[in-house]
Amino acid sequence: MRSVFFGLGLEYDKGSDPSVGLNSAGTVLDVHKNEAGVTLYYRLGKLNKASVDWEASSHYLDGGTQPDCALNDNDYAVEVHRNEAGFTLYTRLGQYDRLTHSMTWYESKDSGGGYEPGVALNNSNVAVEVHRTNNVLHTNRLYIRVGNIEGEIVDWEDDEQYDTGGFPRVALNNHGRVVEVHQAGSLENEPTALWLKLGRVDGDKVEFEGDPINFATGNKPCVTVTDTDDVIVLWTNGGALSQRVGRIVGTTIEWTDDGVPFDDGIAPSIASAAGMTLQVHQSETILYGLHYSSSILTDRAIWMQERLNALGNRQLGALVLPASHDSSMYRGGPIESLARTQNLSIFDQLEYGIRYFDLRVRWTGSKFVMFHGPVDGPDLADILDGIKRYANFGHQEVAILKFSHFKDIDNARYAEFTTQVDNAIGDWLVKTKVAGKRLAQMTLNEYVSQGTALLAVVDENYAIDVPKAGFWVYRDAEWEGDAHGSGYDPIVGDLRVFDVYSDALLVDNMVEDQRAKFAAYNGTCAKNPDVPCDMYLMSWTLTPPTDVWDVSKAANRILGEQMTEIPVPNDSGEIINMIYVDYVEFARVTDVVLFQNGVPFPVG
């Protein structure tokens, strides 16, 4: 199913209570309050792949607190806020100029009493606003109203009470669908039931439909709704942000998940347009950092299949694949922090869109297990079960399974390994190739013509000494004959990959190293320049002695931004074929790859 995952946000400003608007042209509007005062600022940006190109600085907007904003495809912006010290609500209309990339704001207009306002706007220039009353006898009453843009103002209809609670937010699509969320209690930091209501704009008012939906526990929810009735809600609970995705069916929502954490933070805001979603939030610390991240609304489990019209005739070596480092280390026993590198199981990684897997195998004396260093992970049987479960769907997807780092495995034991793999997933293994072509020269269509294709490649000399259909010889770019022993000649590799990690602990050192390696890459093996490489892997990983999660966050936060800055192709005409990360979903690596392939959205 179509879904989003926002992953780890990147800081773009300082302040508090951020709100965000987005339109189909990729224009981004942020409105936020300063750190501890009562001044409102706005900042413009532009979506750029899986990142945002922000203006150099923010601009003064007004005095006030509790801002919210919305932006439509007519380049109108509506901003609402509460005044500095009282309970008066103000509305301000703005107009974005695409030529100058600037905003013209009209005069702020008193729009009644209340606080905690939220606003939505669609392409018919219809706005919907929600707020909590300022009535001292009924402080938990929630009100809603409809407005229309008229000249330089929003002409609001009378508001109507629709519920009780606090911190309401509202979304509106171009078919008049309204989705409202609020928390049951009125305290900002006391977790409480979060509620969602469905409705429609009917003339000058909103008519709600069905029963309220309790979707989570937490604080400060926000919501967006697409023109295809996809609903995405965010909220905070104890300084952790979560998301939930569903689709409106009748008068209820069919959820795709139960709620998934994606970052630390408070006060989230969300917007969506043209298949993209964008969230901003405030840091959970006293540093007042404002962070953002985007996500494509798509079905990552079938990203190749849905883009075959655009990607099908590309050779494997011309594709970009999301890749997971130490793919099987999503659990690792009592000392898992020493070696855990992933959060998702192999099946879930496949569903998330990962198409290159780093699988390290050892023999325990009774079974094959996955491992990293001194830490054992899942049994090989569990990994194969996850792959088989996904392959059984028959999606037209190709995935590379790289088996390496064999430990306590001789040729006889290796033969047992291939038998176990073949028995489990042999129906989907690539066992032949097109005559006259290398594996990397076969097209995506050629791989997936019969459904899911699993390309198993094997490091060292096992696949040479104990050949078996479906198990191909893998070589890294650095093989020169003595990397893990003698005789690992790269020329015999069925798939040769330039894969050289940075061995760095600091993110700046890793980024500098990986960018320099790719800039210098000319399509040949690093230590044997007479041998061409088939594919290039960018190793976006750090190498800590322990606790990969904490260290990986710095690298994962900046991946989207960095991939807008790295020139691809490089001066030798080469591209990056795999982007290889820890904790794949938090790096948003599948989204980054879809943009690198030039086809972020499905092609009909």
Secondary structure, DSSP 8 states (H G I E B T S, - for coil): --B----S-EEEEE-EEEEEEE-TT-EEEEEEE-SSSSEEEEEEEEEETTEEEE-SS-EEEEE-EEEEEEE-TT-EEEEEEE-SSSSEEEEEEEEEETTTTEEEE---EEEEE-EEEEEEE-TTSEEEEEEE---TT-TTEEEEEEEEEETTEEEE---EEEEE-EEEEEEE-TT-EEEEEEESS--SSS-EEEEEEEEEEETTEEEEEEEEEEEEEEEEEEEEE-TT-EEEEEEEETTEEEEEEEEEETTEEEESSS-EEEEE-EEEEEEEETTEEEEEEE-SSTT-EEEEEEEE-B-GGGTTGGGHHHHTTSBGGG--EEEETTTTTT--GGGGGGT---SS-HHHHHHHT--EEEEEEEE-SSSEEEEETTEEEEEHHHHHHHHHHHHTT--S-EEEEEEEEEES--HHHHHHHHHHHHHHHGGGB-----TT--GGGSBHHHHHTTS-EEEEEE-TTHHHHS--TTEEEEEETT-SS-SSSS---GGG-SEEEEE-----SSHHHHHHHHHHHHHH--SEETTEEEEE-SEEEEE-----SS-HHHHHHHHHHHHHHHHHHS-SS-TTS----EEEESSHHHHTHHHHHHHHTT--S---
